[in-house]
Amino acid sequence: MKTGISRRALLKGGLAVGAGLSIGFPVVQAARRVARAQTPGVFAPNQWLRIDRDGVVTIVNSVPEMGQGSLTTTSMIIADELDAVLDNVRVEQAPANPALYKNPVTGNQAYGGSRGVRDHFDMWRKAAAGAREMLAQAAANEWGVPVESVETEAGAALHRATGRRLLYGQLVDRAQQLPVPQNPTLKTPDKFRYIGKVVHRRDTPEKITGRGVYGMDVQVPGMLVASIERCPVFGGKVKSFDATAAKRVKGVKHVVQVSNGVAVVADGLWPALQGRKALRVTWDEGPTAQVSSATITREYEAAAKQPGQVAKNEGDAEKVLAGGGRVHEAVYQVPFLEHACMEPMNATAQVTPEACVIWAPTQNPGGTQAMAAKLTGLPPEKVTVNTTLLGGGFGRRGELDFIVDAVETAKAVGKPVKVMWTREDDITHGFYRPATHNVFRAALDANGAPVAWFTRMVGPGILIQKGRAQAGTIDAAAVEAVRNMPYDIQNLRIEWINKDLGIPLGFWRSVGASQNGFIVESFIDELAHLAGKDPYEYRRALLGKSPRHKGVLELAATKASWGAPLPPGRARGIAVAFSYGSYVATVAEVSVAPDGAVRVHRLVAAIDPGLAVNPEQVRAQMEGGAVYALTATFYGRITIDRGRVQQSNFNDYPMLRINEMPVVDVHILDSGEAPGGLGEPGVPTVAPAVCNAVYAATGKRVRSLPIDRNELRRA
């Protein structure tokens, strides 16, 4: 017998439904939701869905849409478990309300780390299954039959014995009076109608017709536009400023100092930018003005000669390495990288004594609400956050600096203000993927197998810098994909040295795995060639304890026809890695021209994402990850001079062009495991696969990114 709970009890204490699912919520918000649920003609058993008398299902999507397809996958998961017709489903973006819409794993209403499906899958299914059972019970009560004799399908309840049928819209009034099931029965996979099937993106029509609203598109009555002059040096502050000339620019209304610099507020973006050019600001540049890329390199190299914190130690790698035999050493380096979202940072805010309203393309609605409450002195429930579509996220839009800009400026001038960043602002004032310096040593036995492996990593820790890990501890993001590398090596030692010189760090797509996949998979490739072994077979032999790594490696190699002849001048490289709940292997087919230019002709990728909710979106995310990774492989580098970023726009921080894009052939290995992430796992294996192919083609090893074509040039 299933147990239930009344809405009255729900108001009193909340309800935990299954592992990780909380249908209960704080009293004030619950009262609002229940009031709507008890409105005649609306059935809303929980915060995730409601059905009206017309049978229209409205789903509340808590995951911001940044191109990864959350508007589609959320709908698919809930509609499938609800037995609704997907074409009758509408989607609303959740407001900021961490009590209602928090991620059940992280506890925050913030989204990164490819957490959309993998963290919410069970919760959404249980919420929908509970609603389905309530609708079935409502039909059973209407017909006076046992609920076990009632089925649901395509937005209706059925009694097959008598042929009776009631649409969900006809059941909402009766269903809303029923208790919410605590332990609803989930469908078995063989009953899925949408999950695991190809479903076209729901947001595509809005985007191609221009109806979709991004942060840049927001228009508010009486709105002004602001541009902020920022210190060119990280951490610098305003010492003084003269706004006389700026205020003479036609259209400029206000010039105000804010936390991140001086805001020029005008009746449009152009006068705001012109007024900003006319500003005269004196800066206190601070200590980071002494930091340059050359300084960072020297500091890293010096630190690498000292012992580091031990992130992992199995066996006795140091003893084996000191014992002689075939020992191979290499140093790998990666630079700082910027996110370079296609839509520059922006946010719009309106602040009054009674309320604050924000419109923003943010990955962090909960943090946005909390920050605005702090800045305005308002309680969080008086802060409304409208999350728009995001023109790229990649981790950058989880930061709150552009939110602070908008709220502070709007508060200062007493009118709604949209703060717009330029591309130059974006590139020079971002949060950067860490630059690192990595020392490798390995000992090989007589057969060429690694018997000892040592890695010492030097670089800053994102989690420590952001206060999410204690200083003096191992930063988990910094050692990701190295500490947990899959190869079965008896003696293994991983060390990490935290070297932070003040460059602001951010969670760049696939974070630690993005660079660490490159360094590990390149070094293991070096060992394979040193041993005179095939790089694929060498890896495969070391993956006996990592069956999911081995599975994607074998699939990618098979689909790429590994070992088969290639056209003259071409070569293959391979790599495998785990990140964010998914396993990926990539084979790259490349050629290298006499002038050193590398051409990637084909990428063959295999991914084990557990359960692929929408296979077409899996492929799309892998393709997008390939673009991002190839950009970093060939072009990505942020350099620093006297605390200033030297790059400023796409002319000196270029992106991969369409004519450079290879064929990307994606294969999905359905392991039947829990869903893994999709947005990030496609990145880590691309650079090493390409660089390993470059070695196969030229005999020249790429140990630092981006690839320097001059080093590959043939005389």
N, C-alpha and C positions, 0 to 999 in steps of 0.2 A: 504493500500500500504506500502510495506516494504521500509525503507530507507537504503541507502548504503553509502559507502565512498570509494573514489579511493585510490590507493596506494600512489599517489602523496600527497593527503591530509593526509594520514597516516604518511608519512614522516614529514609533517609540524607540526602536533600536537598530533598525537595519537588518540585513540578511546576507549571510555568506552563502553563495551557491557554488559548490564545487571548488576545486583547487584554483586559486587565482581569480575567481569571479566574485565580485562584490556588487550585488544588486542594491544593497543598502547604501544610504547616503545621508549626510547631515540633515537635521530636521528642517531647517529653513528651506534648503533647496528641494528636499523631498516634498515639502508641502506644496511648493510651486509645481513640481512635476505631477504630483498626485492630483492637484486641482485640475490640471489639464487632462489627466487620465480619467477623471470622473466627469468631465464635460460630456454631455450626451453626444453620442456619435463618434467618439474618439476612444480607441483602445490603446493604451500606452502602458504595458506591463513593466517597462524598465526604461532607462535613459537612452537606449540604443535604437528603439523603433516605436512607431505608432501606426495604427491603421484607422482610416476613416470609413464612413458608411458607403463610400463609393468604391471601397476596396483598394484605395491607393495606399501603398506602404511607404512611409517616410523613414529613412534610415539616417541616423546621426553619425557622421564620420568624424572621428576624433583625430585622425592622422592627417596633417597638412599635405595637400597635393603639390608636390614639387617636381612632377614629371614621372614619378615612380608608379603611378596608377592606383593610388589608394582609393579614389572615388569608385573605381571599378571592383577591386578585390574585396573591399568592405561589403559592397552590395552583393557580390557573388556569394560570399560566405554566409551572410545573414539570410539572404533570399533562399539559398539552398536549404538551410536548416529549418527555415520557416515554412518551406513549401510554397513560396510566393512566386508569382510570375515576374521575372526580372524586368520585363518591359513596363510593369506597373510600379516599379520602385523609383522613388525620388530620393535624392541625397541632399542633406544639409550639412554644412561644416559646423562642428561643435564650437560653442563659445569657450572662452577661457573659464574653466571651472574645475580645478584639480580634484576637488572632492568627488565630482561625478565622472570626469573623463580622464583620470590619470591612467598612465600605463600601469597595468597590474604587476609588472615585473620591477620597473624602476621606481614606481611610486610618484613619478613626476608627470606633468602634462607637457612633456618635451619629447621631440622625436628626432632621433639620429641612430646610427648604428644598425641600419636596416631592420628596425624593430617593428615596423607596421604590422605585418602578418604574423611573424613568429611570436611576438609577445601577446597578441590579441586574439589569435585564432580560436583557442578553446573558450575564451570568455564570450566572444561574439556568438559562437555556436550555441553555447549554453543559454545565452539570453534569448536567442531565436527559438531554440527548442522549447524553452519554457512557455513562450508565447504560443507556439504551435500546439502544445498540450492543452493550454487554456482554451484555445479555439475549438479543439476537438471535444473537450469537456462541455463547452457551451452548446455544441451541436448535439452531443449525447443527451444533455438535459432537455433540449428542445424536442427531441424525438422520443425521449423516454426509453433510451436503450443503453446498454453498458458501453462505457467509453472505449473498451477494448475492441468493440465492433466498428468503431469509427476510424476512417483513414483520412489523410489530408493529401492533396496534390493540387498544383497549379492554382493556388489561391482559393481553395474550396475544401470543405469537409464533406466526406462521402460516407454513406451507409450502403455498402454494396448489396447487402441482403435484400434491401427493399428498393434500391435505386434512388434513394433520396439524396439530395445535394444542396448544400447551402454555401454561398460565397462568403468569404471572410467578412466582407462589408456588411453582410446581413447578420453577423454574429457579434459585432463589436459591443453592442449594448449589454448583451448577456455576458460576454467574456470579461468585460471590465469589472464585473461584480465578483469574480472568482479569485481565490487565493493564488499567489504566485508559487509555482512548484520549486522546491528546493533542489531536487536532483532530477532534472529532466533527462530523458533518454535521448542520446544523440543517434543520428543516422549512422548506419554502417556505410563504408565507402562505396559499396556497390549500388547504393541508393542515391548517390550524388547526381544531381542534374546539371550543376554548373561547375562545382569545384573539380579541377583537373581538366576542364574543357577550355577550348579557346573561346574567349568572349571579347568582342571589340571594345576598345576604350570608350567609356561614357563621356569623357571630357574632350574627346577629339573634335566633335562638331563645334563646341563653344570656342575652342582655340583656333580652329581654321577659319571661323566666321568672325572672329574678333569680339564675340560676346563675353568670353571669359574675362574676369576682372583680376588683374594683377595689382600689386601694390602701387605701381606707377600709374595705373588707370583711375585710382580713387579720386573722386570729386566730391567735395563737401561745400554746401552753401557758405559763402563768405570766406572761403579758404585762401590763405596766403601760402607762398612757396619760399622755402629757405634753403640756402647753401652755406655750409660751414667751413671756414678757414681753420685748418688744423695745423698744429706744430709739425714741421717736417721730420722731427726727430721723435722716435718712440718715447713716450713718457714725459715729453716736454710740456710746459705749461705757459699760459699767457702771462707775460710780465706787465705789459701795457698795450693799449691800442688806440689809434686815432681813426674815428669813423667819419670825419668831416667830409672827405671826398666821396666816400661811399654813400652818404646820405644825399649827396647832390645828384646821384644817378636817378633819372626818372623811373618811377615805379618802386623804388626802395622805400619801405615804410618804417622798418625798425632795424637797429643793429644792437645785438645783445650778446653778452658773454655767457657761454654755457660750459659744461664740464669738459667737453671735447674741443673747445676752441671758441671762435667768435661767429655767431650766426647772423647772416645778412638776410633779412626777411623782406620779401617784395610781393608784388601782385602777379608775378610770373617767374619762371625759372631764369629766363634771359636777363632781366634786370637784377635778379639775385646774384647771378654769376658776375655780371659787370660790376655791381657794387662790391662784391668780394675782391675783385681784382684791384679796386681802388682803396681797399683797406690798408692801413699801415699798422703792422703788429710787431711788437718786440717780444721775443720768446725767451723763456728760461729753458734752455735745451736739456738740462739735466745730464746725468752720467752716461746715458746711452750714446751721447754724441761722440764718445771716445771709441765706439765699437765699429769695426769694419769687417768685411768678409775675410781679409787677410788676418786680422786679429783672431777671429773665430777659428780659422784653420790652424793657426799656431797654438791656440789654447787647446783645441781638440787633440792635436798631435802630441802635445806635452802630456796631457791627461792620459792618453792611451798607453803611455809607458809606465803608468802606475796601476796597482791592483784596483779592481772595482768591487762593488757590492756583488755578492754571489746570488744570481737569480735562479740558478739550477746547478746542482752538482751530483752527478751519478758516477760511481766508480772512482777512478783516479786519473783523470785526463792529464794533469800536469806531470805526474810520474811517468806515464807512458810516453808523452811527448819528449820528456827529458832523456828518455832511454835510447834515443837514436832511432835508426831505421829510416824509412821514407817519411819525411815530414814536409808538408807543403804549407806555405804561408801566403796570405794575400790580404790586402787592405781595400775595403770598399767604402765609397763616399757618396752621399746623396745631398742635394741642396735644399734650401728652404723653397717651398712652393706656395703659391696663392690659389685660392679657389676659383677666382675669375668667373663668377656667375654671370650669365648673359644679362640678367636684369640687375643693374647696380643696386646697392643698398638704398632703401627708402622706407619711410613710415609716415603716417599721418596721425595727428592727435588733436583732440579738443579737450581742454581742461576748464572746468568751471568749479566754483566752490562746492558744488553738490556732486559732481561726477567727472569721470574721465573716460573718453571713448577713443579707442585706437583702432586704426585700420593698418594692417601690416602683413607683408609676406614673411611670416616668422615660422621657424621650426619649434619655437618655444613659447606657446601661448600662455602656459602657466607661469613661466619666468617673466614674461612680458607683463602679465597682470600684477605679479608681486613687485616688480621693479617700479611700475607706475604708481602703485599704492605707496611705496616708500618715498618716491619723489614728490607726490602730491599731498601726502598725509591723509589720504582717503582710505577707508576700509576696502579690502579687496573686492567685496561685492558691489562696490560703487565704480569699479573699473571694468568696462566692457572692452573685450578684445575681439575684433572681427578679423579672422585670418583669411587673407585673400589667396589666390593662386600664387605660387612661388616660381619666379623665373630662374630656377636653379637653386639648390640648397647646398648640397655637398658638405654639410656641417657648418658652413659660414653663417647661415641664418639661424643657428642656434644661439649665436651671440646676441648681446643686448645693447651694444653701443649705439646702433642706429635707432633703437627704441628710446634710449635716453635722450638722444638728439631731439626727437620729435616732441616728447613729453616736456622737456625743459623749455624748449623754444615756445611751444604753444602756451605753456603756463606763464612765461615771461611776457608775451604780447597780448594774452587774453583773447585770442582768436584761434580757430582751427588752422593748423599749419602742416603742410607736407614738406618734410625735409628730404631733399634729393641729393644723392651722392653722384659725382661724376665718375667716369671710368678711372680717371687718375686717382681720385679719392680711394676707390675700391682697391686698386693695385698697391698703392703706397701706404694704406692704413688698414690692412687686413689682419688676419690671425693666421699664421703660416705653419705649414707642415714642417716639423723640425728638420734641420740639417744634422746629419750624423756622420761619424767616423767609426769604422768597424774593422777590427783586426781579427783575422781567422788563422787558425793553425789546425792541421789534422795530420794524424799518423796513419799510414796504410800498411796492411799486412802484405805477405808475399803474393797474395792473390789480388791485391789492389783494393780490398775492402777497408773501410775506415774503422780503426780500432780505438781511436781517440779523436775528440772534436773539442776545440776551444774557440769561443767567441768573446771578445771584449768590445762592448758597444759604448760609444761616447756621444752624448748629446743631451738636450734638455728634455724634461718630462712634462707632457701636457697636463696630466692629472695633478701633478704636484704644483705646477705653476698656477693652476686654476683653483687650488685649495681642495681638490677632490681626493687627494692622497697626501699623506703626511710626508713632510720633508725628512730625508734620511731613510725612507723606505724605497722599495723597488717600484718604479712606475710601471704598472701593468701594460699601459698602452705602448710604452717605449720598447718593451721586450716581446710584444705580441708577435707570433709567427717565428720567433727564434727560441724562446724558452719552451714553447710547445711544438717545436718542429717534429715531423712525424717519423724521422728515420731512426731505425733501431741500431743505435751505436752504444756499445757497452760503457765507454768512458766519455762522459760529456760534462763540460763546464761552461756555463754562460755567466758572464759578468757584465755589469752595467755601471757607468759613471755618469752622474748627473752634472752636466756642464751647461748652465743657463746664463747667457750673457745679456738677457733683457729683451730679446726679440719676442713679441707676443705670439703665442702659439695657438693653433686651432685644430679642430678635428677635421682633417682633410679626408676626402673620400677613401675609405678603408683604413684610415689612420695608420697605426703602427705596421699593419700587414702590408701597406702600400709600398713602403721602402724595404721592409724586412723580408718580404717575399722575394724581392729582387736580390738581396745580398745572399740569402741562404740558398736559393735555387741557382744562383750563378756559381757559388762556391762548390756546391755538390756536383755541378757540371764540370768544374775544373778537376775535381777528384776523379770523375768518370773518365775523362780524357787522359789524365795522368796514369790511370790504371789500364788504359788501352781498352776500355769497355764501352759498349753502346750506352749513351746517356739514359735512354729509356729503360733498358734492361738493368742498368746499374741502380737506378732509383727503385724499380720494381722489386729487386732483390732485398732492398732495405725497408720495404713497407709491409713486412709480415705482420706487424702489430697494429697496422693502420689500414684496415680493409676498405674504408670509404675513400681514403686517398688513393689506394691502389685501384679501386673501381673506376674512378674518373680518369686516372692516368691511363689505364688500359683502354677505356672507351675513346679518349681523345686520340691516342696513338693509332687505334684501329681505324677510326674515321678519317684520320689524316694520312692513312696508308704509310705509316712509319716504316722506313726501310725500303720502300719502293723507289725506283729511279725518278729523279726530278729533271726538269729542263736544265740545260747547261747554265751554270752560273748561280743556281739556286741551292739553298740549303735549309735544313729544318733545325729548330730548337724546341725544347720542351721544358715545362715547369709545372709544378703542382703545389697547391697551398690550401689551407683552411682559413676562413675568416667569417665571422658573424653568422655562425651556424650552418654554413654551406661549404662544400668541398668543390674545388675547381682545378682542372688541368687545362693547359693551353699548349697547342703546337703552333709555332709560327713558321711560315715559309717566306724567306727573304732572299734578296739579292743585294750585292754591294757594287756600286759603279766604281770605275777607276778614280773618280774624284772623291770617293769616300761616302757618297750619298747612299743611304740605306733605303731600300724599297721593300715594304711588307706587302706581299701579294695575297696572302691568305692567313687567317687565324682560324684554327679549329679548336673549339672550346667544349669541354664536357663539364657539366655541373650536376652535383647531387645536392639539391635543395631540400631533401626530405620529401615533402609533398609539394608539388607545383600547383598552386591554386589556379593560376592562369598561365599555361605554357607560353602563350604569345608574349606576355609581359616578362616572363623569365628571359626569353630570347632578346627582347628589347633592352632589358637592363644589362644583359651581358654585352650587347652591342654598344650601348652607351658607355659602359665601363671600359670597353676597348678604346673608344675615342678618347676618353679622359686619360687612360694609361699611356696611349701612344703619344698624346700631347706632352705628357711629362717625360716620356722616353726620349723624344726628339728635341723638345724646346724648353721644358720647364726649368727655370732657374731664377730665384730671387737673390740678388746680391745687395750688400749693405756697404755704404760708405759714410762714415761719420754719423752713424745712427739713422741714415736715410736710405730708403729703398731706391735703387737705381732704375728700376723698371717703372713704367707709368701707364702703358696702354698696350693694345694688341700689336703695335708696331715693334715693340721690344720685349713683349711677353706674348708671343704668338700662340695661336691654337692650331690644331690639325685642320687642314683644308680638305674639302670633299674629294679633290683629285688625289689626295694621299691616302684615302680610306681603303683598306683592303676588304676583300670578301671576308665576312665573319660567319662561320658555320657553327651553330650552337646545337649541342646534343644534351638532352636531359636524362639523367639517370634517376629513376624514381625508386628510391630505397625504401619507401614506406615509413620513413622516420618522421619525426615532428618537423614542421616547416622551418626552414632556415632563412637567412636574409638573402636579399637579391640585389639591392642597390650598390653594394660595395664589393662583394666577393669576386666580381668580374675583373677587378683592377689588378690585384697583386701578382698574377702569373703572366701578365702580358709583357712587361719590360724584361724579365729574365728569359722568357721564351724567345723574344726578339734578339736579345744580346747573345744568347747561347747559339742562335742560328747564325749570327754575325761571326762568331768564333768558328763555327763549322764551315763557313764560307771563306774566311780570310785567315784563320789562325791567330787572330788578334782578339785579346780578351778585353771587354768593356768592363771596367771596375768603378766607373763613376758616371753619374747621369747629370745632364742629358748627354747622349752620344755625341762625341766630338768627331765630326767627319774628317777633320784634318789628320786624326790619328789612324784613320782607316784608308787614307789616300795612298794609292799605289804610285810609285815613282815612274 
